[in-house]
């Protein structure tokens, strides 16, 4: 999931450099959402994944 967030971030950077502002903003928003979901799942996994 972190790989998807990084991929969308790279797409946003490339689109911004090429002048596609709307596409860059959309890709950046998607990257932020995926990154937040990744952080939440990582924290939940850290706290609840060690139970036996």
Steps between C-alpha positions, in 0.01 A plus 500: 500500500789731571624425148172626354526820702854559378394424143217753509736755656746453213216532248395824672852641479537411132157643417581822687830539313323450168231754588202275562378665819169315534654159450781586742253610768291187454800268519631683807164464675486129420857458628411678826193282555689177431784610729261577786332161457843336501599676823173404671532135395865492608411633846211256538719214385774602742268503802273208417721281282709362785215334687518128517 
